[in-house]
Amino acid sequence: MIHRFIISLTLVFSLFTLSLPQIGYAQTTATQTASDFSKQLAEIEAKVEKRRQELGIPGMSLVIVKDNKVIYSKGLGYKDFENKIPVTADTQFGIGSATKAFTALSVLMSQDEGKLSLEDSPKKYLPYFKMKDAETDAKITIRDLLRHSSGLNRTDLAMITGKLSREELIKVAGEAKPVAKLGEKFLYQNIMFAAAGEIVAKVQKQSWETFVPSRIFTPLGMNNSTMSITQLAKAKDASFGYDYNFDTKETRKLPYRELTPFAPAGSINSTANDMAKWLKFVVNGGTVDGKRLVSETGYEEWTKPQMKIAGKTSYGFGWFLQDWNGNKVVQHGGNIDGFNSMVAMIPEKKLGFAMLSNVTGSSLGNELMPIIFEGILGNPNPTKDIAANDLQKETGKYNFKDAGFDIEVQLKDGNLVAIVPGQPNLTLENIGGRRYKVKEADGFFATFKDDSMYLEQPQGNYTLPKVGANTETKPADLTSAKELIGKYESAEKKGRFIEIKEDNGKVTFNIEGQQPYALVEKAKDNFSLSPLPGDYSLKVKRTAAGKIESVAIAQPEGEFGFKLVDAKAVADVMPKMSVDEIMQKTIDALGGEPAMKKITSRITKTSLDFENQGVKGTAISYEKAPNSASSDTTVTAFGKSIATIHGYFDGSNGGTDLSFAPAATLSGKGLENAKLAADFYDFLNWKVGLKKSEVKGAEKVGDEECYVVLLEPEKASEIKYWISTKTFLPLKSLTLEVDSTSSQTTPVIQVFSDYRPVDGVKIPFKTVVTDQGMGDIVQIVTEVKQNVKVDDKMFKPKK
């Protein structure tokens, strides 16, 4: 039996990164609004308010600065959602990881004073600082702390427990197993910024929390900004924090989280009006009233690319650096419990904005950049007005078969609008020829032909035939792409495969844990990977005889090759077996149905090693037929308990109780996933509620060949199993964890080994769980008891 009731430990914090409807209760600082931009600002405000409500954000403030003037500063919605108290431009919000730019600045100011060097080892100031990798430990510098090049995954689990001091958190990071070599790749790391702040404290002989207000806030006139949640709670005009559940549409008030132990990574609180002063300081090259806080050299280091991320995006020191229509964008978002922010500027245009909101994990900040930049600077590629008769030919209904509805395009007030069932009307703005972008949704485009509309969207591209068109939609020419269909093995990692296949009228590139990417021929043996950016492509390599030998993914980080696997070789290791046959053999390998049915309950004790987090733990799981499950996890550091987690499902309802966060109740697909995972007779019931199943091919897990079986339930997320072709034991699985407060999914991989029989049923005594936030969690079973009495209260919340 596979213990699939995994308590989600994806607790990653991104501490990074017209008139309004009356419901918004907008509060404005009228004297600061520039009349020259009144029309553009009204349009921006309308879009922002619309998205605020659509994303379930209770309240927010927004400030826009242009040419050293505040042209917009306003509060929208509520700082106290329950009592409907409106936000103002002076309401304090947590800015989260937008704090990192302040911390980096404090380091650069200290360097200007000769008190440290970016090339110094952190050990020079923090003797207890160490890294698990010996080479990294010997070579790491303060520069590496500020540019996220340490090679460590996010070590946030210890951080969010609230049980460790700053020094202890830095020591925990030193116990974490790195996932890359020093400087090898960009890996966002909060504790390295906490270490940088602590180094400033040592050289300045005052705390980081004292240095920033006295040396940065005061000269800038940021008199309504604070350094801790305790100070925020005492502010005269402060917002509460919330989260929003996209399944239940409920808004929940969250308690303030004390961030002191890792403060330099994300503890600052500020207001729209105060952040306006910060924006002016940055776009003016690090000066205020003509006086420098940081040298020209320091400013350049602060805002220049220090670490490549992907494409045209890099990281400076506390800033993400990217491109917008040929202009350099300097930006950083922030996300902590109940608060989300975005600070973004185009310094050469003297334009910047700060958005502060009171909801966890919103996408609004990134959406605002194109809205505000284009709203103020205009469309850099303007097009001529199109005659009404030319617009008229685009109108009509277009069948979106994959989505199950028609999109109707109408001409209203001289503009094309797309009407999608259940959504507000969408404005189509021409960007050349018969190509249009959706004004209200970044990344959505429509290109018209007489008989169809080609819809481009982040989730994938589709051709929608025009209803009633006189000509049939011509299918895309897939001849060249079809030639690539097959399985390919990584040249760097044996046993890792990708597949190119035809599906729903497209040829797609498929890699584990990611969405399919449609191949579109750009040139001979060169294909784009929709919807990835243009600097990602698939290159084909052929033999001298012209036969396909391999493909390579070209991306900003380099090229990654995959060699075509001989079809006969695949067939040799993969006899023609149906899903039913494979699953029956798996049931037999695990002990068989009679033995499984004899077991009605189970208590399992497990040791845990959070390898990439630097902490350990223990867990006890409780399972009871037919579908009740729970687990109690204790996380430890330095031999002491720092967190407890109770996850439960009672057959109908489930959730998680955390010692360091409010209790969470499952809903939507997350609840369906828990229901499926808690099925005591999981493999025996594999067909229950099943929508689709198929054998996807053969791949290796380690050195062992496996069948890859995909199970797609009606309601829950799909599950992929790698089942040994020799033993028929499951060696690996891939599932998708769902977060109802962000609508995001996270791939979670489990690798099973060390199967041992217990009461006639085989159980994997070692499981390695991997997700992108937590890294690897090694689970070792230490004790199993079956057919024991389990109290039903174990499957209920504890709080």
N, C-alpha and C positions, 0 to 999 in steps of 0.2 A: 504494500500500500504506500502511496506517495502522500506525504503530509503537505497538502497544497494550501492550507489556510495560513498564508503568510501575512503577518501584520505589516502593513506598509510603513517602511522607515524612510520614505521619500520625503523627509522633513527639511528639504533644502531651502534656505533663505536666500533670496536674491538681494542681499544687502549691497547692492551694487553702488543687475540693474537691469440790420433787420431787427426786429424786436424779439425778445425772449418770451417763451410761455411764462405765465405768471407763477407757475409752480416752482420755478427756479429761485424766486426771491433774490434776484441779483443785487448785490451791494457794490456800488462803484465809487471810485475816487475820481470824481468828475474833473477836478482841476488838473489831473495828470493825463487826461485823454487828449491826444493830438487830433484836431479836427481834420487835418490833411488826410488822415487814414480812416475817417469815420465809416465810410462805406465798406472798406475791406474788413475793418474790425467787427462791424455788424454781421458780416457774412461768416467770419471766423467764429464769432460767439454763437451764432445759430448752429453751426456744425458741432462745436464743442458741447453745447448744452444737449443736443440731440444724442451724441455718443455717450455723454455722462449718464443720461437716463437709460439708454440701451444697455450699458455695461453695469448697471446697478450701483453706481457710485453715489453715496449719500450726499457728499459735498466736496468741493474743490475750490482752489483759488488759482488764478492765472495772471501772470504779469508779462508784458511784452515791452522790450526796450529797443528803440531805434535811434541811432545817431545821438546817443547820450541822453535821450529823453524817454521817460516812461509814457508810452502812448496808450497803454491799456493796463489796468490793475483792478481786478474785480473778484468777488466771491460768488460762487454759484452753488445752490443747494444748501445743505444743512451741516453744521458742525456738531449738532446734537440732533440726531435723526428722530429720536423718540419724542422729543419736545418741540421739534420743528424750529430750532433756533438757527438762523441763517449764518453762513460763512461770510466773513468780511476779508478785505485785503490785508488786515492785520491779525488774522487768525493764525495761530501757530500750529504747524503740522510737523511730524517727524519726516525728515528728508532721506532717511536711510543711507544708502551707499553713495548718494551725492556728497556725503561727508568726506569721501576718500580724496576728493580734489583739495579740500582744506588740509587734510593730513599731509598730502604730498607737498603742498605749498609750505607747510611748517618745516618739512625736511629741507626743502630748497632754501628757505630763509636761514636755516641753521647752517647750511653749507656756505651761504654768502658771508656769514659771520666767522667762517673758519673753524667752526665747532665740530664739523664732521665732513666726510666726503662720501659721495655716492658709491665710490669704489671700496669703501671700508667694509670689512666683515661685520655682520651684526654682533658677533661674539666680542668685538672690541668694547661694546657698550653693554651688552647683555651676556655675561659669561655663561649663563644657563642655556643660551640659544644653541640648538643643534638640529641636524637633519639626519634621518636614518641612513640615507645613502652617503657613503664615505666621501665620494668625489664631490657631491653637491655640498656636503658639510664643509669641505675644505675651500671651495671656490665661491660660494654664494656671497653676494654683496647687497648693500642697501638698495642699489639700483634694481636688483631682482625682486626685492620685496614690493617695490612700487609698480613694477610692470607685469606682475603675475607670471613670472618665469621660473618659479621655484621647482616645478615638476610635481607638486602636490595637488591632489584632488581637493575639493572643498572639505575641510575638517570642521563642519558646522554642527555636528551632532553634540559634541561636548560643549560647544559655544552656547547653544540654545537651551541647555539644561539649567543655566543660571547658578550652577553649584561650584564653579571654579573661578579663581582669580585670573587676572590678565597673564601673570607669569605662568600659572598652571596651564592655561590654554596654549601658550606658546610652547611649553614643554610637551603637551599632548601632541601638537603638530609635529614635534620632533620624533614622536613614536610612530607616526603614520608612514606606511609604505608608499613611496612615490609611484606615480603612474607614468612618469616621463623623466628624462635626464634634465639637468639644469639648462634652461634656455632652449630646450627642444621644441616646446609648444606653449601656447597661451593657455593657462589654467587658472581660472578665477579663484582667488584665495583670500578670504577675509582675515585670517589670523596673521598673515604676513603684514597686513596693514596695521593690525593691532601692535605688532612688534615695531613697525616703523614709528608709530606714535609714542611707544615707550622709549625708543631711542631718543626722540626729541626731548622727552621728559628728562632723560639722564643728562644730555648735554646742556640743556637750558636750566637745569636745576629747579625746575618747577613742573608740575603735572601738565600733560597735554591739554587737559580740560581747562587749565589756567592760561596756558600760552595762547591758544586759539582766540578766546575772547579779548585778551589784552593786546595781542599783537596783530590780529586780523579784524575781528568784529569792530573794535573801538575805532581804529583808523578809518574803516569803511562806513562808520555810522550805523552798523547793524545792531541797534540797541534793543531790538525785540526778538533776538535769537538766543537760544539756550543750548546747553551741552548735555542734558540728561532728561530722562523721562520724569524724574522727580521735579525738576524745574518746569517742565512742560505742564505737569498737573497743577502747578501753582500759578501759572500764567493767567492774567485777567481774561484773555481771549484765546482759548485753546480748543482744538477739536478733539472729540473722541475718535477712536479707531473702530473700523467695522470690517466684516467680510460679507460677501454676497454669494448665495448659493444659486447657480444657474438652473439647477433641477427644480428646487422648491420655490424659487423667486423670493427667498427670505433674506432679510438683512439682519445680521447679528452683531451686537456690540461686543467688542473684545476688551479684555483688561489690558492696561498698559504693560509693556514688557521692559524691565530694567536692562539696559544695554551697557552698563558701566564696564564690565570685564573686557568687552571688545569694542569700546567706544570709538576709537579712531577709525574703525571700519564702517560705522553707521549710526552714531548717536545724536547728531545735531538736529535741532528743531528750528524752524524758521517760518517766515511769513512771505507773502507775495511782495510786499513793499520792501522788506529787508533783502530779499533775493534780487530785487532790481538793482540794489547797490553792488551786489556780488557780480551780476551780469555786466554792469558798466566797468567794473574793475578788470574783468577778464578781457572784454573786447577792447579795452584801452591799453592792452599790453602789460598789465600788472601794475598800473599806476592809479592813484586816487588823488584828485585835485593837483595833478602834475607831479606828485611825489611817488617814488617807487617803494613798494613793499618787498619786491623781489628784483634781483638784477636782470638785465636783459638776457644774459646767458641762462639764468635760472628759469625765466619765463619760457625761453625757447625749449629747454629740456622738458618743462611741464607739459607743453602742448605739441610736442613733435612725436612722430611715431617711434615707439621704443620696442614694441613687440607686435609682429604681424599676427592678425587673427584669421582673416579670410577675405579674398577679393580685395576691395578697396578699404577695408576696415582694419584699423590697427588700434593699439592701446598706447597712450602716453603715460603720464604719471597721474592716476586718478581721473583720466579722461578717455573715453572712446573717441576715436578720430575716424571720420568717414567722409564720403563725398556726396554732395548734392548738386547735380548739374554743373560740375566743374568747380564748385566752391567747397572749401574745407569746413566741415562741421565738427565742432568740439562739444561733446555731450556726455552726460552720465545720468542714469536713472537710479532709483533707490526703492527698496521694498522691504518693509518690516511689518510686524503684526499690526494690521489695521491702517497702514499708511503706504502710499506709493507716490513717487515723485519723478520728474524729468527736468533736467537743466540742459538746455541746448542753445548753441550760438553759431553764427557764421561771422567770425571776427572781422574779416575783410569788408563785410557789408554793414558792420556796426549793428547787427541785429541779433537778438537773443530773447529767449523766453524761459520762464520757470513755471512748472505746473506742480501743485501740491494737492494731494487728494487723501481722503480718509477711508480707503478700502485697500485690502491686501491684493497684490498681484494683478493690477490692471494693465491692459494693453494700451491705454489711452495715450501715455507719454510718447510712444513711438509713432502712433497715429497722428499726433499733433505736429510733428516736424514737417511733413509735406504740406499739411493744411496751413500752418502759420508761415512757413518760408515762401510758399507760392502765393499765399494771400497777401503778404506784404511786398514781396519782390516781383510778383507777377509770374506768368508762365514764360519761362525762358525760350520756349519754342512756340510762339503764337502762330495761330493759323487764321486764314482769311475766313470771313463769314461765309456760310454756305447758304445757297438759295433754298427757299422753302420747298420748291419742287424736288430738289436733290435730297432734302431731309425726308420728304414724304415717301420716297421709295424704300426707305429703311423700315417703315412702319409695318406692323403685322404681328402675327403670332409665330413664335419659334418653339418647336417641341424639344424640351429638355427631358429626353426619355430616361436617362439615368437617374434624374431627380424625381421623376413622376409627375411633372407639371409642365405647362406652357409658360413662356415669358412673352408678355405682350409689349411691343414697342409702340408708343403713341407720340404724336406731335402736340405739345401743349405750350402755348405762349411763346412759340418760336423755338422751343427746345425739345429735343428728343428725351423721353423718359421711358425707363423700363419698369414694367409692373410685374412684380414677383409675388405670388400668393403668400399672404401672411406677413409681408414686409412693407415698409414705407416705399413710396415711389423713388426710383433712383435716376439721377440726372446723367445723361450721356453727353460728354464734352468732347468735341472733335479735336483730334491731335494730328490730323493729316490724312488726306484721302478719305477712305470709308472706315477708318479706324477711330474708335472712341474710347475714352477712359470713363470709369464710373467715379464721379466726383466725390461721392460719399464713402467710398471704400477703396483704400489704397491697394494697388496690386490687381485690380479687376479691369479688364479691357474687353471690348467687343469690336470685331471687324466684320463688316457686312459684305455679302455677295448677293446677287439677285435671288438666289434660292436658299440661302443659309446665313447663319450668324456664327462666327467662330468666337467662342467665349473663353477667355484666359482668366484664370483665377489661381490663388495660391494652392488650392487643393487639387489642381489639375486642369487641363484644357479639354474643351469639348466642341464638336461641331453640331449645331442645332439646326435641323432642316426647317425651312419656312413652311408653315402650314398652308396648303393649297397652292404651293408654287407649281408652275407649269413644267419645270424641269426637275429631274431627280438630283439629289445631292451627290456629288462625285466623291467617292471615298478617297482618302488621302493615299498617295502613292507610297506603299510600304515595301516596295520591291527590294530596295537596298537594305533597309532595316531588317527585313525578314531573313536575309542572308546571314545575320548575326545570331539567330535563334540557337540557343544551346546553353550548356553549363560551362562555367569557367572557374578555375582554381587560382587563388591568390598566389602570386609569385613570391610574396614575402612571408605568408603564413599558410603552410600546408594544411589542408583540411578545411580551409575557409573558402566557400563557394559563393558565386553570384550566378544569377540566371537571367538570360534575355529570352523573353517569351512574347507571344501575341495574346492580347487580352482586350476584349471589347473594342475591336477596331484599331488598336494601337499596339506598337511594339514597345515593350517597357524593359528597363534595366532594374533588376530587383536585388536588393541587398538586405540581409537580415536586420530587423529592427527599424527599418526606414520605409517610407512610402515608395511606391513604384515611380520611376522617372521615365516619362515618355521620350523615345528617341525620335528626333526630327533631323533629317539630313541637312547639313549646312554646306558641305562640299564632299567630294569623293573621300570616303573613309573617315569622315568627321561628322559627328552628330551632337546636337545640343541635348541637354538633359532637362526637359521641362518638368517642374517650374524652377529649376535652379538658375542662378544668374548666368550671364553670358560668359564669365570667365571659368565656367565648368563645362567640360565637353568630354565626349567619348571618342577616342582615336582607335582606329583599326590597324593592326599590323598583319601583313601577309607574307607568305613564303615566296620564294622566287617564282614559283609556278602560279602565284596569284591566289592561293588558298588562304583562308583566314587562319591565322596562327594564334593570335591573342588580341585582347583589347586593353586599353589603358585609360583610366580616368585622369584627365588633366584638370588640376585645380590649383589655386594659389599656393598651396603648401607643397606642390610637386606632382609627379605622376605616379600612379599606382597601377601595376600591371596584373592582368588575369589571363592565364593560359587556357585555351579551349580544351575541354576534356573530351576525349574520344568517346563518341556515343556508344560504341561497343563495350568500352571499358565500364561505362556507367551501367549498361545492361547486365554485364557480368556480375557486378556486385549488387544488383537490384533485380532479383527475380520478379516476375509479374505477380504482384500480390495486391489484393484489394485492402481497403482500410479495415473492413470487417475481419479479414484473415489476420492482419497484423495485430489488431486490437485483441482478438481472441487469444493469439499466441502470447501477447503481453499479459493478459489475465492469467493464463496458465503459468507463465514464468514467475509471476508474483505469488503463486501459490494455488491458484485455481478458485473458482467460484465457491465450492463447498467450504474450503478453508476460510475464505474471506468472510462468508456469511456467518461463520461461527463467532467472529469477533464483533462485538456490539459497542465497545468503548475502548478508549486508549488514553493513557497519560504518558507524555514523553518529556524527558528532561534533556536539555541541550546546552552545551557551552558555545559561546559566540565570540568570534574575533572579528571586529570591524577593522579590517586590515588597513584600509585607506583613511580611517578616521582616527587611529591612534588610541582607541578605547576597546574594552572587552565587555563581556556580559554573560548572563545566563538566561534561560527561558524554560518555562514549563507550559506545555500545550495540553489542552483538554479537548477530547473529541468524543462525540456520542451519536450513535445512529438515531434517526436517519440523517440529520443535517444540522447538528449543533456543534460549534467549535469556538475555542477561545485560546488565547495565550497570554501569559504574564512574563514580560521581559524586564530584566534589571540591567542597566548599563553601568559599568564601573570604570573608574580611572584612578590610578595610584592606590588601588586596593579598596576604594570606597565607592559606595553607590552614588551615582549622580543623576539617575533618571529611572523612572518606572513607566512601563507602557502596558496597558491592558486592552487587547483587542478582542471583540466578541461578536458572535452571531448566534441567535437563539432559534433559528429556523425561519424567522420572519424579518427580524430587525437586527441591525448591527451597528457597530461604531468603535471608537477608540477613546480610552481615557488616558490622559498624559499627565505626568507630574509637573510638566513645565509649560503646559498650554491648555486652553479650554477643551472640554470634551467635544468630540466630533461625532455626529450621527451620519451614517451612510444614507445615500439617496441615489436615485437614478441608476446609471450603469454601474457605479461603484457598489451599490447594494446588490445588484444582480451578480457582479463578480464575486462578492463575498458568499452569496448563496451557492454559487457553483463550487467555489473552493471549499466550502464546509460540507459538501456531500461526502458522507462517511464511506460510501461505496463508489467512489469516483469513477474508477475504470469500469466497474460493472454497469454503471449508469451512463456511460459515455454517450449513448444515443438520445438520452432524455433531453428534450428541448433543443435538439440539434437542427440547425438550418442546412448545413453543408459540411461535407468532409471529403478530403482527397489526399492522396499520396503525392507529395510535392517533389520527391526525388530522393537521392542518396547523398549523404554528406558524412564527414568524419567528425566525431567528438573525441579529441585526443587522437589516438591511433586506431580507434574502433569505428568501423563503417556503420552507418545508421540509416534507417528509413526516416524520412521527414514527413510527418503526418500533421495536417492542418485540420483542426476542428473549429467550426464556426457556429456558435450557439445563436439562437433566435434573439436573445436579449443581452447576454453578457459579451464581454470582449473575446475575440478569437484566441485560441491556444494552439501553439505549435509544439509538437513533441519530436524529439530525436530518439528513435527506438533502435537498439542494437540489432543488427542483422544476424548476430550469433546467438545472443542470450535472450533477445526480445525484451530485455529490461529497459525502461526509460532511462536515458543517460542525460537528457537535457530538456528544458522547456522554455518557451518564451510567451509571456503574457503581457498585457497592457494595464497598468494601474491608472485609475481615473481620479482626477481631482475636480469635484463639483464646484469649487469656488474659483477655479481658473479655466475650466473647460479644457484642460490639457491632459494628455496621456503620456505616461512614461513607460518605455519598455523595461521589463524586469526579466532577467535570464537566471535560470536555476540549473546547475550542473550536479547530477546525482552520482554517487559512487559508494563503494564499500557496502554493498547489499549484504544483509545478514538475515537468516530466518528467525522469526519470533512467533512462536505458536503456529508454525506452519505457513506463515505469511512473510514474504521478504520485504524488508524495510531498508532504505538507504541510510546508512549511519553517518554519511558525510554529504552535506549540500553546500554549494557555494552560490550565494545569491548576489547578483550584480545589477545595480541600476546606476544611471549616469550621475546621480547626486551623491549617493552613499558609497559608491565603489563596491568592493568585494566584501561580503559578510560570510565568513566561514562558520558553518553550523555543524557541530559534532554531537551526535546523540550519545548521551552518557547512561541513560536508563529508559527502558520501555516497560510499561505495565498495561496489560490488556484484559478486557472483561472485568474491570473494576468499577466500583460504584463512583459515579461522578455527579455531584450535586448540581442541579439545574441553575443554581444561582451563579455558577461560574460563567454562564453564557449571558449574563446581564451586566449592565454598566455598574461600575463601582462608585462612581461619583453621584 
